[in-house]
Structures are given as structure tokens and as C-alpha cells.
Amino acid sequence: MMKYTFILCIVLLAFASCKTNQSKKQETAIDIAKVEVDGGFISGIKSEDSEIAVFKGIPFAAAPVGDLRWKAPAPVQPWEGIKKCDTFAASAMQPFPEPFYMWSEEFLIPKKPIDEDCLYLNVWTGAKSTDEKSPVVVFIHGGGFTSGSGSVPIYDGEAMAQKGVVFVNINYRLGIFGFFAHPELTAESPNKASGNYGLMDQIAALKWVKNNIAAFGGDPDNVTIAGQSAGSASVVFLVASPKANGLFQKAIAQSGAGLLSRNPGPDRTALTDLQHAEESGVAVAEELDVTSIEELRKIPEIELQNKVRFFTHPIIDGYILPESVTKIFNENIENNVSILTGWNEDDGVFIGEFAKADEYKKNILAQWGDAGQELLKYYPATNDEVAEISQLHLQRDIAFGAQNYTLANLASKQGKNVYVYRFTRRVPPGNYVDYGAFHTGEVAYAYNNLEFVDRPFEDTDYELANVMSDYWVNFIIKGDPNSNGLPDWPAYKTATKEIMYLGDQQKSGVLKDTASLNFLHDQLIVE
């Protein structure tokens, strides 16, 4: 009898253990049909190979419409049942997407939907349970703060999720909807600031990640923010902002930093502050023949988008950005994060027509005053062909090179882990004009998304994409791009200025144009 009792006990214990394990699995397994997030339950879809769970169009804040236009993002409105998150939500209000320069359709948002109700994000995860604590990257799109969306094909997150990270990309308000300042808006704000609504959206998305990413197998305490162009500048602003403190541990800034404190030219206009931004807002209201914010909020979104054309960007508002980024770094009060940053060999593409050599020299001397002659030493014009190259390089270095270079130096001086790259691979033109290693060209390589780009890629391109995405994943995991099997990428130091050249080959070397970058830094960036 004792023998049978013993056997029965073993069976019962095994059954209990099985039930416990099943219960644990039910508690931690990611059920693609039902994931709980702020606001309610959502469902997603599987990738073609069923390895990656994809959730598109997750709301992270209330729709910023009606009375919520030009206000800080409000908490997401709860919904009933299970919300299907299987398609991208609307892109933020912006001009209709039309290919231009080198940016063919895969670099642009879908033609529809485009809507003021735009505060959504997307998640790709390969985690199978909620306790995996995979590293997280949150990508912020570019587009000059007037265009772009998380639904752009080259921002797809599946390839990165295949490499072990939880990939998130986000939308944020753009143009007049995202960066409009006005005295009335400042007065009604509890923070007595206006104009940086797009940055507030980004911070709200990061808070959503902090509160919800564990449900997708992500680690809320191992988050990297990444962005390109205006998204890169956004990354730098978030590193500087006290309102983003604790929301991320690492930052990737690709071709953009938002550090210009002066513009070329005799007036040396300062970076926009709240007062000047408010003055611009008053001028916009006068142009629209309205006398109050209440009236402005009643203007239909399409009408506002079509009627208003003004340069929009984040400002020093005293709240999200209390001071200029350089001042914040010099005071060592920025968020303490590791930084990977760099720019492209042919980032300087925003030129309609090139000036001939004589005209170019004349323009430089008129715009730059006493510094013009020295500038021509670095960007010469010995003939028309040389002048054309100089104009491309000067545009590249003003818009991106000198700024990302300054970011690297500021962060390195603070003792942070810093890694700098220069993307030099000529993107195969195929049926398009050859723009070389053009602005945004590196994105599809860094996130292993060449399959979305209509170019005749070669083995060299696929190898580079695999290496770059490995570097990016390593940095996302541990704040260092290096690992066994990859060419060594030395940390950037102000004394040695070693960077990684990412092109036909991947190799490190000393930054080759520090003299011209130092000159532009001294002229354009006030520390």
C-alpha cells in the first residue's frame, strides 16, 4: 500500500508542477492576440516567418485635435475590447509626399492616411515572453520637422528585431502643428512655454515605452533613442532636456545635432528663443486674419497646412530646452548617456544650382565678412569644378559635419562613451541620379533594410548593411559597437579623433577634415 501511495504522490507532484509551469507560461508568454498597454488591450500580427511579432498604430497619447491642438500630449483615451494594431496609423499633417532629389518613394511616407490625429507608435519584437528583457531602440524619423513618419519603409523594424532588439518607431507632430509658439499659448500653459509640442510628443512616446515595453519582452531600463536628420537633432535635444531624464541610457545621432548657434552672414542671428518664436506666431495669426488661439484652433487642419508656410523647428523654450544644447553640455547637466554619432560623405545635397567659381567666391566674401578669405582656404574655388565640390562640402559641414563633430567633442570632454562614424559608401544609383553617399542613404544600411530600397545593390552593400546593423545592435545592447568578428571601432577622444569609416571597407582612422570643421565650429557654434 505504501508503494502505491508513494507513486500517487509522485504523480500528483508532477501534475502540480506541470500546472505551475503552464500557469507561469500563461503569465509571461507574449500573446499576439492580446497584449495589455495603456488604454486597453491590443493585438498584432506575425512576420512572414512567424518569428517577429509586429504591432502597428498603437496610440501613445490622446488625439491632439480640437482643444488639444497646441497643448502638451494628453493621456491616451481608453478603448473597449481589443484594438487591432495590424496597420500603420496616420502620418502627421505634412505636405503630400512627392519624390525629390535622391529620395524615391521608399524614403517617403505612404500617400495616405495623413491626419492631425497622429500620435501612434509601432513595435517589432522577437521576444517570446515578457521576462526576456531585450534591449530596446526607439527610432525618431527625420524630415526637417515638417515631414516623415514611422511608416516610411526604410524605418521598418523587423530586421533589427531578428537581431535581438525590440524596435520601436514613433510619430510626432510636425510643422505648424508641432512647433508653433504664440504668447497666448505660453500664457495658457502651466509651464509658461509653447512651441515644442513635437518634442513633447517624443517624450510622451518614451514614457509609454518606459511603462509598456516589458509587455513586448523589452527592458525599460535599457533603452536607446536613435534618429536621423531632424530625428537626430531630436535625439540631441532629448539628451539635453531635463524632461527626458531617465527615459533612455544611450543615443544614436545620424546626420544632425541642432547645435547651430549662429548662421553664416554678417548678422550672425542667434538660435531661436521663445520670444522670437512667439513673434513669428503672432505674424502667422495676422497672416491668417485671426485674433485668438481659439480661432486658430477652429481652422481645419488641411486649410492650416496649406495656408501656412514658415520655418519650423524646436526652440529654446525654457522648459523642454531651458538653454542651448552647447551650454547645457558645457555645464555638464545633460542626461548621462553613451553616444554614437556621425554623418555621410555626401550629406550636402540641398543646393538648387551651383554657383560658378567667381560668383561663389563673391558670395562667400559677402556672407562671411572677414572670415571669408579663411573659409576659401578650406573650401576653395580655383575653377568651376572645384567650386562645385566646395559648395557640396560646405553645405554638408554646416548642416551636419560641424554639428555632429561638436557633439562628439562635447560628449567626449564630459567623459562619456562616444563613437563616431563617417558613411562613405556610394549608394548604387541604378535608374536614379548618382548622389553618392547621400543624406539618409545610410539608414537602410544601419537597420539592415536594403530590401526596401529600389537600387541595384551589390555584395559589398549587403555586407556593409550586415556589419553596420551589427554595430548598431551592439551599441543598443551595451553602449559599445564592438564585438568579436567585427573590425575594431575605437572610442572617440578629442585628442586622437579616431572614427570608423563605413564604406566599401570598414576601417578606423583619424578624422580627415578636422581643420575645416574646427573653423566652422568657431564661426557658427557658441559655447
URDA-V631075 format. One record per pair of residues at least 24 apart in sequence whose ideal C-beta (glycine too) atoms are under 8 Angstrom apart, sorted by sequence separation. I is the first residue (numbers start at 1). J is the second residue. If there is no record, write none. Layout:
((I	J) (I	J))
This chain:
((89	113) (90	114) (91	115) (92	116) (173	197) (174	198) (223	247) (224	248) (232	256) (233	257) (234	258) (284	308) (357	381) (430	454) (445	469) (90	115) (93	118) (173	198) (223	248) (224	249) (225	250) (226	251) (227	252) (229	254) (231	256) (232	257) (233	258) (357	382) (430	455) (447	472) (92	118) (148	174) (172	198) (223	249) (224	250) (225	251) (226	252) (227	253) (228	254) (229	255) (230	256) (284	310) (357	383) (361	387) (429	455) (430	456) (442	468) (446	472) (58	85) (90	117) (91	118) (147	174) (172	199) (222	249) (223	250) (224	251) (225	252) (226	253) (227	254) (228	255) (229	256) (357	384) (360	387) (428	455) (57	85) (90	118) (122	150) (137	165) (139	167) (141	169) (146	174) (173	201) (221	249) (224	252) (226	254) (228	256) (356	384) (427	455) (428	456) (56	85) (57	86) (89	118) (121	150) (122	151) (135	164) (136	165) (137	166) (139	168) (140	169) (141	170) (145	174) (146	175) (172	201) (227	256) (357	386) (428	457) (471	500) (55	85) (56	86) (57	87) (59	89) (90	120) (120	150) (134	164) (135	165) (136	166) (137	167) (138	168) (139	169) (140	170) (141	171) (145	175) (171	201) (172	202) (280	310) (354	384) (357	387) (360	390) (428	458) (56	87) (57	88) (89	120) (134	165) (135	166) (136	167) (137	168) (138	169) (139	170) (143	174) (170	201) (356	387) (360	391) (54	86) (56	88) (57	89) (88	120) (124	156) (134	166) (136	168) (138	170) (140	172) (170	202) (202	234) (206	238) (355	387) (56	89) (124	157) (145	178) (172	205) (354	387) (428	461) (88	122) (123	157) (124	158) (145	179) (354	388) (427	461) (468	502) (122	157) (126	161) (170	205) (199	234) (203	238) (425	460) (467	502) (124	160) (125	161) (126	162) (198	234) (202	238) (210	246) (355	391) (425	461) (38	75) (39	76) (124	161) (168	205) (210	247) (354	391) (38	76) (39	77) (40	78) (109	147) (126	164) (199	237) (203	241) (206	244) (209	247) (277	315) (464	502) (39	78) (40	79) (43	82) (108	147) (109	148) (110	149) (127	166) (199	238) (276	315) (400	439) (425	464) (464	503) (467	506) (39	79) (40	80) (41	81) (42	82) (43	83) (109	149) (126	166) (203	243) (207	247) (277	317) (351	391) (464	504) (40	81) (41	82) (42	83) (43	84) (44	85) (45	86) (110	151) (125	166) (168	209) (203	244) (206	247) (272	313) (274	315) (351	392) (40	82) (41	83) (42	84) (43	85) (44	86) (109	151) (124	166) (125	167) (199	241) (206	248) (273	315) (274	316) (464	506) (40	83) (42	85) (43	86) (109	152) (123	166) (124	167) (272	315) (273	316) (274	317) (348	391) (349	392) (39	83) (108	152) (123	167) (124	168) (203	247) (271	315) (272	316) (273	317) (274	318) (348	392) (351	395) (460	504) (107	152) (123	168) (168	213) (271	316) (348	393) (350	395) (73	119) (106	152) (107	153) (122	168) (346	392) (348	394) (349	395) (69	116) (106	153) (107	154) (121	168) (122	169) (166	213) (348	395) (34	82) (106	154) (121	169) (122	170) (347	395) (348	396) (33	82) (94	143) (121	170) (347	396) (348	397) (350	399) (97	147) (120	170) (121	171) (166	216) (346	396) (65	116) (95	146) (120	171) (166	217) (345	396) (348	399) (64	116) (65	117) (94	146) (95	147) (119	171) (166	218) (344	396) (347	399) (348	400) (63	116) (64	117) (94	147) (118	171) (119	172) (145	198) (271	324) (343	396) (347	400) (63	117) (64	118) (94	148) (118	172) (119	173) (347	401) (64	119) (118	173) (258	313) (63	119) (92	148) (258	314) (344	400) (419	475) (62	119) (91	148) (92	149) (343	400) (445	502) (61	119) (91	149) (343	401) (60	119) (59	119) (60	120) (91	151) (442	502) (59	120) (60	121) (88	149) (116	177) (343	404) (419	480) (58	120) (88	150) (140	202) (172	234) (342	404) (417	479) (419	481) (57	120) (58	121) (88	151) (261	324) (341	404) (417	480) (58	122) (57	122) (58	123) (259	324) (261	326) (56	122) (259	325) (341	407) (437	503) (55	122) (138	205) (258	325) (259	326) (341	408) (54	122) (55	123) (138	206) (257	325) (339	407) (421	489) (54	123) (55	124) (339	408) (53	123) (54	124) (419	489) (53	124) (138	209) (52	124) (53	125) (339	411) (419	491) (420	492) (52	125) (53	126) (136	209) (418	491) (419	492) (52	126) (53	127) (417	491) (418	492) (51	126) (243	319) (136	213) (237	314) (243	320) (339	416) (341	418) (345	422) (422	499) (424	501) (425	502) (338	416) (339	417) (340	418) (341	419) (342	420) (344	422) (345	423) (421	499) (422	500) (424	502) (425	503) (44	123) (92	171) (195	274) (241	320) (337	416) (338	417) (339	418) (340	419) (341	420) (342	421) (343	422) (344	423) (345	424) (420	499) (421	500) (422	501) (423	502) (424	503) (425	504) (91	171) (92	172) (93	173) (94	174) (194	274) (233	313) (234	314) (241	321) (242	322) (326	406) (330	410) (334	414) (336	416) (338	418) (339	419) (340	420) (341	421) (342	422) (343	423) (344	424) (412	492) (420	500) (421	501) (422	502) (423	503) (424	504) (92	173) (93	174) (94	175) (133	214) (193	274) (233	314) (240	321) (329	410) (340	421) (342	423) (412	493) (413	494) (419	500) (421	502) (89	171) (92	174) (93	175) (119	201) (136	218) (148	230) (195	277) (329	411) (332	414) (412	494) (92	175) (134	217) (135	218) (136	219) (148	231) (194	277) (195	278) (230	313) (237	320) (93	177) (121	205) (130	214) (133	217) (134	218) (135	219) (136	220) (194	278) (237	321) (257	341) (326	410) (408	492) (92	177) (119	204) (130	215) (132	217) (133	218) (134	219) (138	223) (140	225) (142	227) (144	229) (145	230) (240	325) (329	414) (409	494) (92	178) (119	205) (130	216) (131	217) (133	219) (136	222) (137	223) (138	224) (140	226) (141	227) (142	228) (143	229) (144	230) (195	281) (239	325) (251	337) (253	339) (349	435) (121	208) (130	217) (135	222) (136	223) (137	224) (138	225) (139	226) (140	227) (141	228) (142	229) (143	230) (194	281) (248	335) (250	337) (251	338) (252	339) (253	340) (254	341) (255	342) (129	217) (135	223) (136	224) (137	225) (138	226) (139	227) (142	230) (143	231) (186	274) (237	325) (240	328) (249	337) (250	338) (251	339) (252	340) (253	341) (254	342) (255	343) (127	216) (128	217) (133	222) (135	224) (137	226) (141	230) (142	231) (236	325) (240	329) (246	335) (248	337) (249	338) (250	339) (251	340) (252	341) (254	343) (255	344) (346	435) (349	438) (422	511) (123	213) (127	217) (141	231) (142	232) (245	335) (250	340) (346	436) (347	437) (349	439) (125	216) (126	217) (127	218) (140	231) (242	333) (244	335) (345	436) (346	437) (347	438) (348	439) (420	511) (125	217) (139	231) (140	232) (186	278) (255	347) (345	437) (346	438) (347	439) (123	216) (125	218) (181	274) (344	437) (346	439) (140	234) (240	334) (241	335) (344	438) (30	125) (56	151) (140	235) (183	278) (239	334) (240	335) (344	439) (346	441) (181	277) (182	278) (185	281) (239	335) (30	127) (181	278) (238	335) (344	441) (30	128) (183	281) (239	337) (344	442) (29	128) (30	129) (181	280) (182	281) (183	282) (29	129) (30	130) (181	281) (182	282) (239	339) (28	129) (29	130) (180	281) (266	367) (28	130) (265	367) (28	131) (54	157) (182	285) (264	367) (265	368) (266	369) (25	129) (54	158) (180	284) (264	368) (188	293) (52	158) (405	511) (70	177) (69	177) (176	284) (184	292) (185	293) (52	161) (64	173) (184	293) (232	341) (405	514) (52	162) (60	170) (70	180) (138	248) (47	158) (51	162) (182	293) (70	182) (401	513) (405	517) (64	177) (142	256) (182	296) (70	185) (137	252) (199	314) (402	517) (406	521) (198	314) (397	513) (401	517) (405	521) (72	189) (203	320) (410	527) (71	189) (196	314) (402	520) (72	191) (195	314) (196	315) (397	516) (401	520) (402	521) (406	525) (195	315) (200	320) (397	517) (196	317) (199	320) (195	317) (199	321) (398	520) (402	524) (403	525) (194	317) (196	319) (393	516) (397	520) (402	525) (70	194) (73	197) (177	301) (193	317) (196	320) (72	197) (193	318) (196	321) (71	197) (192	318) (193	319) (398	524) (70	197) (73	200) (177	304) (192	319) (193	320) (72	200) (73	201) (176	304) (177	305) (191	319) (176	305) (175	305) (73	204) (72	204) (76	208) (176	308) (180	312) (340	472) (64	197) (175	308) (179	312) (176	310) (178	312) (179	313) (181	315) (264	398) (179	314) (340	475) (378	513) (176	312) (179	315) (181	317) (64	201) (175	312) (338	475) (378	515) (379	516) (174	312) (260	398) (378	516) (61	201) (338	479) (340	481) (378	519) (338	480) (61	204) (257	400) (260	403) (60	204) (61	205) (256	400) (259	403) (375	519) (60	205) (255	400) (258	403) (374	519) (257	403) (61	208) (256	403) (257	404) (259	406) (60	208) (256	404) (259	407) (375	523) (255	404) (257	406) (257	407) (253	404) (371	523) (253	407) (368	523) (342	499) (342	500) (345	503) (342	502) (55	216) (53	216) (146	312) (145	312) (145	313) (145	314) (38	208) (37	208) (236	407) (232	404) (38	211) (38	212) (37	212) (37	215) (36	215) (35	215) (35	216) (255	439) (30	215) (116	301) (255	440) (30	216) (115	301) (30	217) (255	442) (254	442) (254	443) (254	446) (330	527) (326	525) (326	526) (327	527) (326	527) (324	526) (93	301) (95	305) (229	439) (93	304) (94	305) (229	440) (93	305) (228	440) (228	442) (228	443) (252	472) (70	293) (252	475) (252	476) (250	475) (70	296) (250	476) (69	296) (70	297) (69	297) (250	479) (67	297) (249	479) (66	297) (65	301) (226	472) (102	349) (101	349) (226	476) (224	475) (224	476) (222	477) (264	523) (264	524) (262	523) (263	524) (262	524) (261	524) (262	525) (260	524) (261	525) (262	526) (260	525) (261	526) (259	525) (163	448) (154	440) (160	447) (155	443) (159	447) (160	448) (154	443) (159	448) (154	444) (157	447) (159	449) (156	447) (155	447) (154	447) (156	449) (155	449) (154	449) (153	449) (156	452) (142	440) (154	452) (153	452) (154	453) (153	453) (163	469) (163	470) (139	447) (165	473) (160	469) (164	473) (159	469) (163	473) (165	476) (160	472) (165	477) (160	473) (164	477) (102	427) (104	432) (102	432) (102	433) (102	435) (107	440) (101	435) (137	472) (102	438) (101	438) (102	439) (103	440) (102	440) (102	441) (137	476) (136	476) (135	476) (135	477) (106	452) (106	453) (106	454) (105	454) (104	454))
